[in-house]
Amino acid sequence: IGLRSMRTFPENVPFPLGKFANSEEAWFRRIQSGQGGVPMFATAVKELGGAAFPYFGDWTDRIAKGELPHAKPPRPQGVERNIVVTTWDWLDDKHYLHDLIASDRRFPTVNAYGPVYGSTELSVDIIPILDPKTHKVTNFSAPVRDPDTPVSMREKPMQPSPYWGNEQIWTSKANNHNGMFDRKGRVWFAAAVREPNNPAFCKKGSDHPSAKAFPNERANRHLSMLDPKTMKYTFIDTCFGTHHLQFDANDRLWTSGGGQVVGWLDMKIFDETGDAAKAQGWTPMILDTNGNGKRDAYVEPNEPVDPTKDKRIAAGFYAVMPSPADGAVWGSFRSFPGAVVRIAPGSNPSETALTEIYNVPLPGFGIRGADIDKQGIVWASLASGHLASFDRRKCKGPLNGPKATGDHCPEGWAFYQYPGPGFQGIGQNSAESSYYSWVDQHNTFGLGEDVPMSTANLHHGLVALKDGKMILLTVPYPMGFYAKGFDGRIDPKAGWKGRGLWSSSGDRAPWLMENGKGSKPLAVHFQLRPDPLAK
């Protein structure tokens, strides 16, 4: 937000904002610009009651008068001086990416030296493919199965964009949000294949095992798979929505984004049969509030706990992370203050899966992206300016029963303040607002195994927690790099040069980066030299 494009109002643009009595009014108009104006206005006005506009206006005016930040950014220290950052432009100057994927997080030598694949979310139905060896970018047109699939971002510009006017630049139907490699080198995507109304096998009256347990009427985003060897693109129709993807040790692809359910696809069954209905399943989230260790009749989320029954909760996963330690599947739940949720699948997950929920205690709040290490410890980005960890092994009380409804294990949490300045007048804090966290389980970067990392979105890069110390990985130029995810890959027999993290700029307005209109999204490779002068 501190870039010149944001701390000042756009000038010399094709579609000026207009004249306003003061900066507060200019901000009120600014946040209505383009297709993003609809959700921005809803948040700023409908949810926050316009409370932010006076502060934005005052901030802009103080900067215009010459005020400087109260803290100066430190220069890189220690291993931060050993970071190598390589960037490529890809896609185009009008569209954005949400994520990229470089390897299978379980087996990080999959796709060694190979291309990386981008996910363009709402913007356009293209999968950009970067070959880092040749520096060549190609675009794969991502189709949808059904021609009547609607455009995902149906809203037109609320007010003209200063850069694009009333043009509806986001036209994607596939809404490809996130990718994941499998051990065979194929790329799986959370992408729509059809319109949201589910087929009959998902709904009440179906003989599908998961539909019998909990029928599902709608799913806005599904699954697809691209085989780089043949460039065949396969549609996988799911009854549950998808958002993020992770494979477990048994090649079961777990998904977030299902709302009231958590869904999966058994890759082995799908490869053997090609039958998406047979290969998939989903489960509601049921707490064992009667404490008998199995799933029973339950009360609904809006009903009080009945100690003789279990309780269903609506704690839709944002992040999803199968645990290498015990096979449980964890997710982050974006509420206030937020929570992590654990699902133990059992022998027949649609009917046997049991859920646990652990709310974030103070001083933490505002959970978003999360991941898990090989010991089963969850690591999460918090809006409170912390990287949080949750270790279920530290819980002292019962993990089921009528009191195990979220606030029963504060002792499992620990908080690590992100670097950077904070808000004045409220004690020590960091204003860093990390979007997502990821754990380097296999030392793909070079800091060691099981090192938790986060996007450092107000630092234009990433941040790692190593031996209790935060290490910043900054993209120095162009300013404005904003990551929404990343992963690691090992290219064998290449020493330190063969290890690295891969990410992409994920902001929805690449023209707001330092170089202005004409800027394209970035693909970024972070590497760690053994010393600053290593070749």
N, C-alpha and C positions, 0 to 999 in steps of 0.2 A: 504493500500500500504506500510505501515511502518513495516510490519511483516518481520521476518528474511528471510522467503521464497521469499520475493520480494526485499528487500534491498540488498540481495546478489544473486549471480547466483547459480543455482542448482549444487550441488556436490554430489558424491556418489549416482547417480541416474542411472536407467537402460539404459537411452539413453542420454548421455551428449550432451550439446549444441555444443561443439567443442572449438577450440582455436581462439582467436580474438586479433587484434592489440590493442584494447582499449575497454572501457566499452560502448561507444556509438555504436560500431559495435555489441557488444554482445546483447545490447537491440534491435537493429534492427533485429537480428536473433530471439531473445526470443519471440517477439510479433507475430511471424509467427507460433508458436507452436500449434499443435493440430487442432481440428476442429474450435476452436475459433480464429485461426490465420487468417482466411479469413476476418471476420468482423473487427478484430483488425487492420490488415494491411490496410484495406480500410479506416478506420478512421484516423489512424496515418499517412499514406503516401498519399493517394488520397485526403483526405479532408483537412488535416493539413500540407501537404507538407513535412512531416518529421521533423517539427520544434521542436518536443518534445524530440527527441533522444539526442541531446547534453545536455539538462537539466537532463534527466534521468541518463545519463552517469556521469555527474558531481556530481549529488546527490549520486550515488553509490560510487564514488571515495572518496567524502568527508566523508561519513560514515566509509568507510574502513580505513581512516586515523585517525579516532577517534572523528570526530566532532559530537556534540550532538545537539538536537533540541534547538531553541532559547527560548522555553517556556516549563515549566514543568507542567504536568497535575495536577490539584488540587485534593486533597483527597475529598471523598464525604462529603457534608455539609447538615445539616438540615435533611429533610425527605429523602434525598438520602441515609442516613445511615439506613433507615428502609426498604429498598428494599430487597425482597427475590427472588432469581433467582433459578429456578429448570430446569435442562436440561435432555433431553433424546437423545440418538443416535437413528436414524432410517434410513430406506432405506439401502444403502450400500456405500462402499467407492469409487465407480466409477461414481456414478450418483448424480445429484443434485436436489433440490427442488426450486421452485419459491415462493410458498406461502403455507399457511395452513389456515383452517377455523374451528372455534369452535362453532359458534352460529349464530343466525339471528341478525344482527346489530339493527333491530327495536325492537326485543323482546329478550333481552340477556339472558333470562332463558331457551330459547329453547336449547335442547340437554344438559341440566344441568348434570354434572358429567359424561357426555358421551365422546366417542372417538373424536379425532380431525383428520381431513382428509387433506392430502397433495396433492399439484399439482406439477408435475415434469417437466412441460414444454417440452423442446426439448429433454430431456435426455433419458427417458424410459417410456414405457406404463404401468406404475404401479401407483396405488393410495395407498401410505402408510397410514396405519390407526393405530394411537397410542391410547391405552386405558390408561389414566393416573392413573386410580385406581389400575390396575394390573401391569402396566409398560410393558404391552405386545404389540408388534408391529406385525401387519399382513399386508400382501400385497394383494391388489385386482388388478387383471389384467384388465386394461382398454382397451376394444376393440375399433375398428372402425367398422362402418356399412358396408362399401364397401371394399372388399379385395384389390382393386387397389389403395387405398389411399396411396399416396407417403410418404416416410420418410420426416419429416419436415425440418431437417437439412441435406440437400443433399450433402453439401460440405465435402470433405474428408480432412484429415489434410494437411495444407499447407506445414508444415515441421513437422518432428517427434516431438511428445511431449516428454520432458525429463522423464515423468512418464509412459506414455502409448504407446510411439512409434508411429507407423502409424495406430494403432487400431482406428476404427471408433466407439467411445464409445457412441455417442448420436444417438439413433435409433428410437426415438418416432415418431409415426404417428398421435396419438391423440393430441399431443402438448397441453396438459392440463395446462392452464396458471393460472387460478384463480377460486376459489370456493366461493359459498354463500349458507347458509342455508335459507330455507323458514320456515314459521310459523308451518308447519306440521313436521318439523324435517328431511326433505329431503335435499340432497346436490346437488346443480346445479353447473355445470362447464362450463367454456369457453374452449371447446375442439372440435377438428375436428372430423367429422363423415365420410367424403368422400373427394374426390379430389376437387380442387378449382372451377372448372366450375359449375355454378349454373344450377339448373333445369329450365325447361321452365316457370314455374309459376312466376319466379323472373324477367323474361326478357321482352323486348319490345314485345307487342302483347298479353301479358297475361291480364286476366280480374281481377287479384289481385289488390285491391285498391292502394296499395303502388307501385306496378309495373306500374300502369297507370300513377302515378304522377312522378315516377323516377325509371325506370328499372335498375336492378343491374345485372351485368354479372358474377361476381366472388366473392367468400368468402372463405378465407383460413382457418378460424376457426369458429365453430358453437356452439351448446349447447348440453349438455347431463345432465342426472339427475340420481343420485344414491339414492335408497330408502334403508336406513340402516336396516329397519325392514325385508325386503325380499332379500336385496342385488341385486335387479333387476336394471339393468343399461339401461336407455332409451335414444335413439338418437333423437335429435330435429334438423332437417335440417333447417338452416336459410339462407336467401338470403343475409344477411349482415355479415360481419366479427365481431368477438367478442374478447375482451381482458380482461376488468374488468366488474364485474356484481354488480348491486344493485337493490333491490326491492323497489318500492314506497309503499305508504300507501294502495293502491288498489291492491296489489299483481301483479303489472306489473313489469316484470324484464327488467330493462334498461341496455344497454350494451355500452361499448366503443369498439374501434377497427374497426368501420365500414367505416373508410376513409371518403368518401364524404357524408355518411349518418349516422344517429343515429337510431339504431334499438331496438325493444322491443319484449317481448313475454308476452301475457296475460295469467298468470298461471291458472286463473279460467276457461278461455275458453279451454285451453289445457287439464285441468283435466276433463272437461265435455265431450269433443269431441275426444281427442287424435289426433286432426288434427293440425299439426304444421303450415301448411300454413294459416289456418284460424286464428290461435292464434297470429300470428306475424304481425308486421308492421315495417315500416321504413320511415324516412323523410329526404329530403335534408335540408341544413341549409340556410334559407332565411332571410336576413335582411329587415326590413320594411323601406327601404330608401325613399319611397315616403310619409311616415308618416301618412298614413290613417288608421292605426290600424288593417289592415287585409292583408292577403297574396294575391298578384296579380302576373301578369306577371313579370318576372325578367330578369336582365342581368346576364351574366355568370361571374365567378370569374376573368377571364382575360380581362373583359370589364370595362370601367369606369362607375362610378355611374351615373345613369340617374334619375333625381329627379322625373320623372313621373312614374318610375317603382321601383320594389324591386330589391334586389341584392343577388344572391347566393354566398356563400363563401365555400371554402374547408378548414375546420378547424376541422379535425378529432379528436375525443375525445380520450384522453389517460386515464384519470380518468373519472368516471361517478358518479354523486351524485344527486339523487332526493331530492328536498328540503322539509323538514317537514313543513316549514312555509307556502308555497303557492302552492306546487305541481309542480313547475317548475323543469326542469332537467338541471343540470349544468355539464360541463366537462372542463378539462384542455386541452389546445392545445399546443403541444410542437413545438414551432417555436422560433425565436429570435426576440424580448425578451420573447415571449410567451404570452398567453392570457387565460382568462377564458371565457367560452361561456355558455349562458343561452338559453334554449329552453322552450317556453310556448306552451304546446302541443295543446291547443284548443280542440274543440269538436270532430274533426276528424283529428288527428295529421298528417296523410299523406298529407293532403291538407290544414290544417289550422295552423300548427305549425309555430311560428315566432321565430327568433333567434336574440340574442344580443351578441356582442363580446366586451370584455374589455381588452385592452393590458396592460401588466405589465410595469409601468413606472420606470425610474431610482430612486433609486439605484438598484432596483431589475432586475433580468433577469434569463432566463433559467428555466422555470417552468417544473415540472414533476408531481408527485403524489399529489392529492388534495382530500379534503373532505368538508363536510358542517355541520354546527351546527344547532340546533333546531330553531334559530332565522333567518336562511337563510344566514348567513355569510360564505363565502368560505374561507378555509385555505389551503395553498399550500406550498410545498417544492420548494425552488429556488436554482439554482446553484450559485447565488451570495452570498450564505451563510446566507440566511434569511428564516424564516418562514413568509409568507405573508398572510394577510387577505384582502378580498374584501367585502365591505358592500355596496350593490346597493342602499340602502336607503340614503346614503350620496351623491349621484349624484345630481348635481345642474342643469345641462342642460337637454335638451330633450334626451330621451332614444331611440327615433327613428328619422327618417328623414335623409336627405342626408349627415349630418355631424356625424351621430352616427355609425361610422365605426371602432371604436376601441380605439381611443385616446380621447374620449369625457368625461371620468370620472376618471382622475387621483386622485381626492379627495376621491374616494372610497377605495383607497389602503392604507395599513399600513404595516410596516416592522419591524420584530423583529429578531435581529441578533442571530444566533446560538452560542452556547459556543465553546470554543476551539481557538487555535492560528490561525492567518491569515498569508497572504503573506506579507513579509516585504517591506516597501518602498511605499505603496499605501494607507496609512492611516489605520484607524481601520477597521478590517474585520475579518471574520471567513472563514477558508478553508473548513469547514464542507460541505459535498456534499450529502445532504439528498435525499433519493430515493423516499420516499412516505410520505404522511401525512394522519392522521385519527383523527376524533373527537370523544371523549368519551362522546357521547350524554347522556348516562344513568348511568354515574358514575360506570362503571364496575370495575374500578381500585381502586377508593377510594379517588381521589383528588377532586371530585365534578363533576357535570354535565357540559357538553359542554366544556370540557377541550381539546384544540387542542394538538395533539401530532405528532411527526415525527419519522421516522427512523433516528438514529444518526449514520450514517455509518462509520464515521472516529472515533467514540467513542465506537465502538463495542456494540451498544445497541440502545436505544430509548431515546427520549427527550420530555418532556411535558412543556407547557407554562401555568403557574399558577400564577395569580395575577401579571403579568408582569415579572415573574422570570422563567428562564429556569431550569428545574429539569432533571438531567441525570439519566437514568436507564441503568446501564452498566452490560454486561456479563463479569465478570472478568477472567474466564477461561473456555475453552481454548481461547486465543486471536484469533481474526479473525472472530468473529460473524458479519455477514452482512445481515441485514433484508431487504426484499423488500416489506413487508406488515405485518399487524398484525390486530387482532381484540380483542374484550373483551367479557367475559362471566361471568354471575353470577350463582353460584351454591347455591341455597337457604339454609337457616338455618345453615350456616357455618361461620358467622361472616366475619372477614377480610380474612380468608382463602378461602372463597367462591367467592371472587372477584379477578379478574386478567386479564392480557393481555396475549394473545397467539401469538407466532410468530415462524418462522423457519428461519434457515440460508438459504439465497437465492443465495449465490455466486455460480458460475458455477464450481468452482475448490475446493472441500472440502479438498483435499490433500495439499492445501496451508495454511490451518489453522495451529495453533501453533504445533500440534502434528504430522504434516507431513502426508506422504502417509499412508493410512490405516484409516484416520479420516473419519467419516461418518457425514452427515448433522445433525444438531441439531433441535429438537423441544424445545421451550423455553416458560416457564411460569413465568411471572413477577407478584409478589404480593407486597402489601404495608402493613407492620405492623403498628399498631397505635403508637408503640415506638420500639426502637431497641431491647429490651429484651422481647417483647410480645410473648406469647406462643399460 
